[in-house]
Amino acid sequence: MRNYQPKKNNNYKLDKNLFSRMLYLVKDYHRMKARIEELSGELSHTEGSSSSGQHSDSTLHKAIRIERMSEDCRAVDWALAQIPEEFRKIIFNKILFDRAYPLCADPSTYSRWKCRFLYYLAEKLGYI
């Protein structure tokens, strides 16, 4: 199903490109978490320093990549915590796996909370 944001009465409307960017950041969440674990496992004390006590470039680049991805993952976690708990898993699964909204509430309710989630994420990352 196509991802879109409501146009009327939407105080949390993002620019089209920013909306897509935030969607794909959330879709990339599990890969980033796995990559952080993988890169963290690769870092070791023997690889990280030379005989002069300075860090190698590869270790520094890995540390920078870990920090950037960790910042994005923390922002997703924070934005998810800003919406009510009963909507978190439903909205997260909708974005990640395009699962249908349950029938216990109107789909527009979930759509509004999804827009707020993505807005909070963009705000946390400094895009707004």
PAKOL-531586 format. One record per residue: residue number from 0; x, y, z of N, C-alpha, C, O in turn. Coordinates in steps of 0.001 Angstrom, whole numbers, always signed. Layout:
N
[NUM, [X, Y, Z], [X, Y, Z], [X, Y, Z], [X, Y, Z]];
...
END
This chain:
128
[0, [+840, -1183, +0], [+0, +0, +0], [+884, +1246, +0], [+1988, +1235, +544]];
[1, [+412, +2264, -585], [+1152, +3503, -715], [+1188, +4242, +616], [+179, +4330, +1315]];
[2, [+2355, +4771, +959], [+2496, +5577, +2164], [+2235, +7040, +1826], [+2860, +7603, +928]];
[3, [+1324, +7634, +2542], [+1046, +9041, +2341], [+641, +9638, +3677], [+320, +8917, +4621]];
[4, [+661, +10954, +3746], [+243, +11641, +4955], [-999, +12475, +4667], [-1148, +13007, +3567]];
[5, [-1879, +12591, +5637], [-3098, +13375, +5424], [-2766, +14831, +5087], [-1810, +15400, +5614]];
[6, [-3566, +15418, +4206], [-3321, +16795, +3792], [-4155, +17791, +4593], [-3718, +18918, +4827]];
[7, [-5341, +17387, +5010], [-6223, +18290, +5737], [-6073, +18070, +7242], [-5933, +16941, +7713]];
[8, [-6105, +19160, +7967], [-6039, +19133, +9431], [-4843, +18333, +9944], [-4971, +17573, +10904]];
[9, [-3709, +18495, +9322], [-2507, +17771, +9718], [-1461, +18780, +10179], [-784, +19402, +9361]];
[10, [-1337, +18934, +11480], [-352, +19856, +12042], [+1054, +19271, +12001], [+2025, +19977, +12275]];
[11, [+1173, +18006, +11667], [+2458, +17312, +11665], [+2890, +16938, +10241], [+3560, +15928, +10026]];
[12, [+2498, +17765, +9286], [+2810, +17479, +7890], [+4277, +17781, +7605], [+4791, +18839, +7970]];
[13, [+4932, +16846, +6958], [+6321, +16998, +6546], [+6384, +17215, +5042], [+5461, +16857, +4311]];
[14, [+7476, +17804, +4595], [+7736, +17909, +3168], [+7775, +16488, +2599], [+8175, +15552, +3290]];
[15, [+7367, +16333, +1362], [+7267, +15003, +744], [+8588, +14229, +824], [+8594, +13047, +1169]];
[16, [+9693, +14886, +510], [+10993, +14217, +540], [+11423, +13858, +1957], [+11981, +12785, +2186]];
[17, [+11164, +14753, +2906], [+11511, +14481, +4290], [+10656, +13344, +4846], [+11143, +12512, +5611]];
[18, [+9383, +13312, +4458], [+8492, +12227, +4867], [+9039, +10884, +4384], [+9089, +9920, +5148]];
[19, [+9444, +10823, +3125], [+10009, +9583, +2571], [+11313, +9216, +3268], [+11567, +8043, +3545]];
[20, [+12129, +10208, +3546], [+13404, +9950, +4225], [+13186, +9357, +5605], [+13886, +8422, +5994]];
[21, [+12228, +9884, +6348], [+11946, +9365, +7687], [+11358, +7955, +7613], [+11671, +7105, +8447]];
[22, [+10509, +7709, +6616], [+9958, +6366, +6430], [+11066, +5345, +6209], [+11083, +4286, +6835]];
[23, [+11982, +5673, +5320], [+13048, +4719, +5009], [+14075, +4603, +6124], [+14747, +3578, +6238]];
[24, [+14206, +5623, +6938], [+15061, +5511, +8122], [+14468, +4487, +9090], [+15191, +3665, +9653]];
[25, [+13162, +4543, +9279], [+12500, +3574, +10159], [+12567, +2181, +9545], [+12782, +1205, +10264]];
[26, [+12388, +2070, +8237], [+12467, +764, +7575], [+13857, +146, +7700], [+14000, -1076, +7662]];
[27, [+14862, +974, +7847], [+16246, +520, +7942], [+16672, +237, +9388], [+17830, -102, +9634]];
[28, [+15766, +369, +10324], [+16066, +258, +11759], [+16725, -1081, +12130], [+17765, -1093, +12789]];
[29, [+16134, -2192, +11719], [+16672, -3505, +12096], [+18038, -3765, +11467], [+18905, -4373, +12095]];
[30, [+18232, -3310, +10235], [+19531, -3476, +9601], [+20603, -2663, +10325], [+21726, -3130, +10515]];
[31, [+20246, -1452, +10725], [+21207, -617, +11441], [+21585, -1245, +12781], [+22758, -1246, +13156]];
[32, [+20594, -1782, +13507], [+20878, -2435, +14782], [+21822, -3614, +14582], [+22772, -3785, +15346]];
[33, [+21566, -4430, +13557], [+22427, -5585, +13281], [+23826, -5133, +12881], [+24814, -5743, +13287]];
[34, [+23916, -4083, +12099], [+25220, -3574, +11655], [+26012, -2988, +12823], [+27234, -3129, +12876]];
[35, [+25334, -2344, +13743], [+26002, -1814, +14944], [+26625, -2954, +15739], [+27774, -2870, +16172]];
[36, [+25852, -4021, +15926], [+26373, -5187, +16652], [+27562, -5804, +15925], [+28551, -6195, +16545]];
[37, [+27450, -5886, +14608], [+28527, -6479, +13804], [+29805, -5641, +13892], [+30893, -6182, +14087]];
[38, [+29671, -4327, +13748], [+30839, -3454, +13812], [+31432, -3410, +15221], [+32650, -3325, +15383]];
[39, [+30582, -3466, +16226], [+31073, -3472, +17607], [+31886, -4722, +17885], [+32884, -4670, +18603]];
[40, [+31466, -5842, +17320], [+32194, -7092, +17498], [+33536, -7081, +16790], [+34480, -7740, +17227]];
[41, [+33624, -6327, +15689], [+34877, -6263, +14932], [+35935, -5412, +15624], [+37134, -5619, +15437]];
[42, [+35478, -4457, +16421], [+36445, -3592, +17101], [+37155, -4385, +18194], [+36510, -5014, +19033]];
[43, [+38436, -4352, +18179], [+39202, -5010, +19238], [+40361, -4115, +19642], [+40726, -3192, +18914]];
[44, [+40926, -4386, +20782], [+42013, -3551, +21287], [+43272, -3685, +20446], [+43991, -2703, +20267]];
[45, [+43555, -4862, +19930], [+44768, -5040, +19142], [+44667, -4367, +17790], [+45659, -3849, +17275]];
[46, [+43465, -4369, +17205], [+43287, -3730, +15908], [+43247, -2219, +16053], [+43650, -1498, +15140]];
[47, [+42772, -1737, +17176], [+42489, -329, +17349], [+43682, +555, +17584], [+43575, +1755, +17333]];
[48, [+44797, +70, +18039], [+45905, +965, +18323], [+47191, +448, +17699], [+47402, -757, +17555]];
[49, [+48024, +1376, +17341], [+49327, +1015, +16792], [+50362, +1116, +17904], [+50018, +1401, +19051]];
[50, [+51611, +887, +17573], [+52662, +926, +18588], [+52864, +2327, +19149], [+53385, +2476, +20254]];
[51, [+52463, +3352, +18412], [+52626, +4718, +18897], [+51456, +5155, +19784], [+51468, +6264, +20320]];
[52, [+50461, +4305, +19941], [+49328, +4629, +20801], [+48209, +5369, +20099], [+47230, +5745, +20745]];
[53, [+48319, +5587, +18814], [+47274, +6270, +18072], [+46328, +5245, +17449], [+46717, +4111, +17170]];
[54, [+45107, +5657, +17241], [+44104, +4770, +16643], [+44281, +4704, +15138], [+44649, +5685, +14492]];
[55, [+44010, +3519, +14592], [+44090, +3373, +13146], [+42873, +4013, +12491], [+41842, +4209, +13134]];
[56, [+42999, +4330, +11233], [+41896, +4958, +10510], [+40684, +4047, +10422], [+39552, +4520, +10525]];
[57, [+40897, +2738, +10233], [+39755, +1837, +10113], [+38970, +1770, +11413], [+37742, +1682, +11382]];
[58, [+39637, +1810, +12536], [+38941, +1786, +13825], [+38145, +3066, +14026], [+37004, +3032, +14488]];
[59, [+38745, +4178, +13681], [+38062, +5466, +13803], [+36832, +5509, +12907], [+35776, +5972, +13337]];
[60, [+36950, +5036, +11670], [+35812, +5031, +10747], [+34692, +4125, +11264], [+33515, +4468, +11150]];
[61, [+35051, +2985, +11826], [+34040, +2089, +12388], [+33339, +2743, +13570], [+32119, +2645, +13705]];
[62, [+34102, +3406, +14419], [+33516, +4074, +15578], [+32574, +5197, +15152], [+31513, +5378, +15750]];
[63, [+32952, +5939, +14137], [+32087, +7013, +13631], [+30808, +6439, +13034], [+29724, +6971, +13269]];
[64, [+30922, +5354, +12261], [+29731, +4714, +11679], [+28812, +4178, +12765], [+27592, +4315, +12675]];
[65, [+29395, +3566, +13793], [+28593, +3054, +14902], [+27842, +4190, +15578], [+26655, +4059, +15876]];
[66, [+28519, +5297, +15821], [+27885, +6430, +16496], [+26773, +7044, +15665], [+25723, +7388, +16207]];
[67, [+26978, +7188, +14368], [+25932, +7748, +13497], [+24695, +6859, +13464], [+23570, +7341, +13592]];
[68, [+24911, +5562, +13291], [+23767, +4641, +13253], [+23093, +4557, +14617], [+21869, +4448, +14698]];
[69, [+23877, +4606, +15682], [+23307, +4567, +17027], [+22446, +5792, +17290], [+21392, +5691, +17918]];
[70, [+22889, +6945, +16815], [+22115, +8171, +16978], [+20769, +8050, +16262], [+19740, +8451, +16806]];
[71, [+20771, +7504, +15052], [+19523, +7310, +14317], [+18602, +6324, +15035], [+17396, +6555, +15127]];
[72, [+19164, +5233, +15541], [+18357, +4232, +16249], [+17783, +4808, +17546], [+16633, +4540, +17895]];
[73, [+18584, +5595, +18252], [+18078, +6229, +19480], [+16957, +7209, +19157], [+15997, +7323, +19918]];
[74, [+17071, +7918, +18037], [+16025, +8862, +17631], [+14728, +8117, +17301], [+13644, +8575, +17661]];
[75, [+14833, +6979, +16622], [+13639, +6183, +16317], [+13003, +5683, +17615], [+11784, +5747, +17773]];
[76, [+13812, +5192, +18528], [+13292, +4717, +19813], [+12619, +5849, +20585], [+11557, +5657, +21178]];
[77, [+13239, +7030, +20578], [+12676, +8166, +21298], [+11345, +8596, +20688], [+10376, +8828, +21410]];
[78, [+11298, +8703, +19351], [+10071, +9121, +18678], [+8956, +8106, +18901], [+7792, +8479, +19048]];
[79, [+9309, +6838, +18926], [+8314, +5791, +19180], [+7768, +5903, +20601], [+6594, +5623, +20839]];
[80, [+8607, +6306, +21532], [+8170, +6461, +22922], [+7246, +7661, +23104], [+6562, +7758, +24123]];
[81, [+7215, +8579, +22135], [+6375, +9772, +22245], [+4912, +9517, +21883], [+4051, +10344, +22182]];
[82, [+4629, +8403, +21256], [+3250, +8099, +20891], [+2688, +7093, +21896], [+3451, +6377, +22543]];
[83, [+1358, +7031, +22032], [+772, +6122, +23018], [+1161, +4668, +22771], [+1326, +4232, +21632]];
[84, [+1299, +3941, +23855], [+1792, +2569, +23795], [+923, +1650, +22945], [+1441, +747, +22289]];
[85, [-370, +1864, +22947], [-1244, +975, +22183], [-1079, +1131, +20674], [-1514, +265, +19915]];
[86, [-456, +2225, +20229], [-239, +2450, +18800], [+1176, +2103, +18347], [+1410, +1961, +17146]];
[87, [+2117, +1964, +19261], [+3535, +1805, +18906], [+3801, +615, +17992], [+4334, +777, +16894]];
[88, [+3437, -564, +18438], [+3740, -1770, +17671], [+3001, -1779, +16335], [+3554, -2203, +15320]];
[89, [+1766, -1315, +16335], [+953, -1305, +15126], [+1573, -376, +14073], [+1696, -742, +12905]];
[90, [+1957, +813, +14500], [+2528, +1782, +13564], [+3906, +1333, +13097], [+4234, +1458, +11917]];
[91, [+4716, +810, +14015], [+6051, +340, +13661], [+5960, -800, +12642], [+6713, -824, +11668]];
[92, [+5044, -1740, +12864], [+4852, -2845, +11922], [+4279, -2368, +10589], [+4603, -2926, +9540]];
[93, [+3441, -1354, +10622], [+2888, -804, +9377], [+4005, -220, +8524], [+4048, -446, +7315]];
[94, [+4902, +523, +9144], [+5998, +1132, +8389], [+6992, +74, +7928], [+7403, +80, +6767]];
[95, [+7383, -827, +8809], [+8404, -1815, +8473], [+7917, -2880, +7504], [+8593, -3187, +6522]];
[96, [+6747, -3445, +7775], [+6294, -4614, +7025], [+5029, -4373, +6214], [+4517, -5298, +5583]];
[97, [+4520, -3151, +6220], [+3283, -2778, +5525], [+2113, -3662, +5955], [+1299, -4080, +5132]];
[98, [+2045, -3933, +7234], [+931, -4713, +7776], [-317, -3844, +7847], [-227, -2630, +8026]];
[99, [-1458, -4457, +7709], [-2724, -3728, +7751], [-3015, -3257, +9177], [-2624, -3893, +10156]];
[100, [-3706, -2134, +9260], [-4140, -1648, +10568], [-5247, -2559, +11094], [-6056, -3052, +10308]];
[101, [-5300, -2791, +12392], [-6404, -3593, +12943], [-7728, -2841, +12834], [-7756, -1625, +12644]];
[102, [-8797, -3573, +12954], [-10124, -2995, +12771], [-10710, -2408, +14053], [-11852, -1949, +14053]];
[103, [-9947, -2417, +15142], [-10481, -1925, +16412], [-10585, -400, +16464], [-11235, +137, +17361]];
[104, [-9961, +300, +15528], [-10064, +1756, +15461], [-10068, +2170, +13988], [-9724, +1391, +13099]];
[105, [-10461, +3398, +13766], [-10500, +3908, +12406], [-9072, +4045, +11852], [-8182, +4499, +12571]];
[106, [-8846, +3669, +10616], [-7498, +3782, +10037], [-6922, +5202, +10073], [-5705, +5378, +10129]];
[107, [-7794, +6207, +10041], [-7292, +7582, +10085], [-6631, +7892, +11428], [-5730, +8728, +11499]];
[108, [-7074, +7224, +12486], [-6437, +7399, +13794], [-5000, +6922, +13745], [-4095, +7611, +14216]];
[109, [-4790, +5752, +13179], [-3432, +5222, +13060], [-2589, +6091, +12124], [-1402, +6308, +12369]];
[110, [-3201, +6574, +11071], [-2488, +7412, +10120], [-2012, +8705, +10779], [-894, +9158, +10533]];
[111, [-2860, +9294, +11611], [-2469, +10516, +12321], [-1299, +10258, +13259], [-366, +11057, +13332]];
[112, [-1351, +9137, +13977], [-256, +8830, +14902], [+1024, +8475, +14150], [+2120, +8747, +14640]];
[113, [+903, +7881, +12984], [+2087, +7593, +12173], [+2740, +8901, +11737], [+3964, +9024, +11768]];
[114, [+1930, +9877, +11333], [+2467, +11180, +10935], [+3157, +11864, +12105], [+4215, +12472, +11941]];
[115, [+2561, +11764, +13278], [+3185, +12360, +14465], [+4501, +11672, +14784], [+5480, +12337, +15122]];
[116, [+4539, +10360, +14681], [+5761, +9602, +14940], [+6883, +10059, +14003], [+8000, +10319, +14449]];
[117, [+6583, +10154, +12707], [+7594, +10573, +11748], [+7990, +12032, +11948], [+9146, +12398, +11733]];
[118, [+7040, +12860, +12356], [+7338, +14263, +12643], [+8274, +14366, +13850], [+9252, +15112, +13813]];
[119, [+7979, +13626, +14913], [+8847, +13632, +16093], [+10244, +13129, +15754], [+11233, +13636, +16284]];
[120, [+10329, +12145, +14881], [+11625, +11614, +14460], [+12422, +12683, +13710], [+13604, +12884, +13989]];
[121, [+11791, +13355, +12777], [+12473, +14413, +12022], [+12890, +15551, +12949], [+13960, +16138, +12789]];
[122, [+12045, +15847, +13904], [+12355, +16903, +14866], [+13550, +16527, +15738], [+14428, +17354, +15984]];
[123, [+13584, +15291, +16200], [+14693, +14813, +17037], [+16010, +14823, +16285], [+17051, +15127, +16868]];
[124, [+15983, +14495, +15000], [+17197, +14470, +14202], [+17602, +15854, +13685], [+18646, +15996, +13048]];
[125, [+16784, +16867, +13954], [+17138, +18236, +13593], [+16792, +18635, +12180], [+17342, +19610, +11669]];
[126, [+15892, +17908, +11528], [+15496, +18258, +10166], [+14403, +19312, +10152], [+14136, +19917, +9114]];
[127, [+13780, +19533, +11278], [+12706, +20544, +11379], [+13180, +21639, +12304], [+12451, +22601, +12546]];
END
